[in-house]
Structure formats: structure tokens, C-alpha cells
Amino acid sequence: MRGAMPVEMTENDKKKAFLRRYRECERREQEILEEIQRLRMDKMFPSVVNDGMPKGSQQSDLSDYVAAIERQIGRLKRERLKKVRTREQIDLAIRRMENPAEQRVLRLRYLCGLNWKEIGEKMGYNERQPQRIHGSALNNFKMS
């Protein structure tokens, strides 16, 4: 049995992928922050084995912990820089659009991460109107 043929992305799919990049940066940033928190919690509250057997010192070398934290902080700095640059790139492309309602829908959807209902509430529309505006916004949006 052969694998499925790759589906060609439509122009609108490419535009959505471009616009979604900022939220992806935010997700990666959050994952790194959670990993840093996990490392800190693991150091503060190491797991305890209660099997009644005598153990050696539970003190581990702090240098491994510090190195792990430093690696994650380095990743966090790089991800935050990438996030800022990505947001600037997307926002610039949105600002080039002529229609203010289309600009606002794209900002609220892709930069703020709101759902259709929330966008409608912010703009004073029902839930369907922002989706219609979004469709025309994608047709008018230029990635470069």
C-alpha cells in the first residue's frame, strides 16, 4: 500500500500558515518556560524513594542543574527574539492592507489568538461576520 499523496497547499493555506507563525512562537516559548519551571521544581523537591533501604547523600552536583537551566534560558532568549521578529513581519504585512476591518480581524485572529465569537464581540458583530471578513482578508493579504 502506498502512502497518501501530499496535498498541494492552496494560496490561502500558505497565507494562514504565514499568519499562524506568531502563535507557534508563543507556544514554543510557553513550552520552554514550563521546562524551566519543571527543572526548578525538580531541584526544589527531588523525588524521594521510600523503600527503607539506606541511601548515600541525595546531594547531586549543582553544575548539571545550572547547565540545564542555562541551556533552557538560552533557548528562551532565542525564541523570544524570533517571536518579536515574527510579530513585526506579520504586523507589517497586515498594516499594508487597505481595509481596516480586514486588518483588525487578522490581528485579533492571528496575533491575539481570539476565536470567532470573541472577535465578533470585540468588533460588535455576530460570530459569522468576522469569518466572512476573514475570507476577503485572506484574498487581499500579501505575504511580502
C-alpha positions in Angstrom: 0.0 0.0 0.0 1.4 3.4 -1.0 1.4 6.5 1.3 -1.0 9.2 0.7 0.0 11.8 -2.0 0.9 15.1 -0.5 -1.8 17.7 -0.9 -0.8 20.9 -2.6 -1.3 23.9 -0.3 -3.7 26.5 -1.7 -2.6 30.1 -1.7 -4.9 30.8 1.3 -3.4 27.8 3.2 0.1 29.4 2.7 -1.2 32.7 3.9 -2.7 31.1 7.0 0.5 29.2 7.7 2.4 32.5 7.5 0.0 34.2 9.8 0.0 31.3 12.3 3.8 31.5 12.8 3.5 34.0 15.7 1.1 31.9 17.8 3.5 28.9 17.2 6.4 31.0 18.6 4.2 31.8 21.6 3.5 28.0 22.1 7.2 27.2 21.9 8.0 30.0 24.3 5.5 28.6 26.8 6.9 25.1 26.5 10.4 26.4 27.3 9.0 28.3 30.3 7.3 25.1 31.5 10.5 23.2 31.2 12.4 25.8 33.2 9.7 25.6 35.9 9.9 21.8 35.9 13.7 21.9 36.3 13.3 24.3 39.2 10.7 22.2 40.9 12.7 19.0 40.4 15.6 20.7 42.1 13.5 22.1 45.0 11.5 18.8 45.5 13.6 15.9 44.3 11.7 12.6 44.1 12.0 10.5 47.2 12.3 6.7 47.3 10.8 5.3 50.4 11.9 1.7 50.2 13.5 1.6 53.7 17.0 1.0 52.3 19.9 3.2 53.4 21.0 5.7 50.7 24.0 7.8 50.1 23.8 11.6 50.0 20.9 12.9 48.0 23.0 16.0 47.1 23.7 16.0 43.4 26.2 18.1 41.5 24.6 21.5 41.1 26.6 22.2 37.9 24.4 19.8 35.9 21.3 21.6 37.1 22.8 25.1 36.4 23.9 24.0 32.9 20.4 22.6 32.1 18.8 25.9 33.3 21.2 28.0 31.3 20.5 26.0 28.2 16.8 26.5 28.6 17.3 30.2 29.3 19.3 30.5 26.1 16.6 28.7 24.1 14.0 31.1 25.7 16.0 34.2 24.7 16.3 32.9 21.1 12.6 32.0 20.9 11.6 35.4 22.3 13.7 37.2 19.7 12.2 35.0 17.0 8.7 35.8 18.3 9.3 39.6 18.2 10.7 39.4 14.7 7.9 37.2 13.5 5.2 39.5 15.0 6.8 42.5 13.4 6.9 40.8 10.0 3.2 39.7 10.2 2.1 43.0 11.6 3.8 44.9 8.8 2.1 42.7 6.2 -1.3 43.3 7.9 -0.7 47.1 8.0 -0.2 47.1 4.2 -3.8 46.1 3.7 -6.3 48.8 2.8 -9.4 47.6 4.7 -9.3 48.4 8.4 -11.9 45.7 9.3 -9.8 43.1 7.5 -6.7 44.2 9.3 -8.4 44.0 12.6 -9.8 40.5 12.0 -6.4 39.2 11.1 -4.7 40.9 14.1 -7.3 39.6 16.5 -7.3 36.1 15.0 -3.6 35.5 14.4 -1.7 37.9 16.8 -4.2 37.9 19.7 -5.4 34.3 19.2 -9.1 35.1 19.6 -11.8 32.7 18.4 -14.6 33.9 16.0 -17.0 34.6 18.8 -14.5 36.7 20.7 -13.6 38.6 17.5 -17.3 39.3 16.8 -17.8 40.6 20.3 -14.8 42.9 20.1 -15.9 44.2 16.7 -19.6 44.4 17.5 -20.6 41.7 15.1 -22.2 38.3 15.3 -19.9 35.2 15.2 -20.3 34.7 11.4 -19.4 38.3 10.2 -15.7 38.0 11.2 -15.4 34.8 9.3 -16.8 36.5 6.2 -14.3 39.4 6.7 -11.5 36.9 7.2 -12.3 35.2 3.9 -12.0 38.5 2.0 -8.9 39.5 4.1 -7.1 36.3 3.0 -7.9 37.1 -0.6 -6.4 40.6 -0.2 -3.5 39.7 2.1 0.0 39.7 0.6 2.8 37.9 2.5 5.6 40.0 1.2 
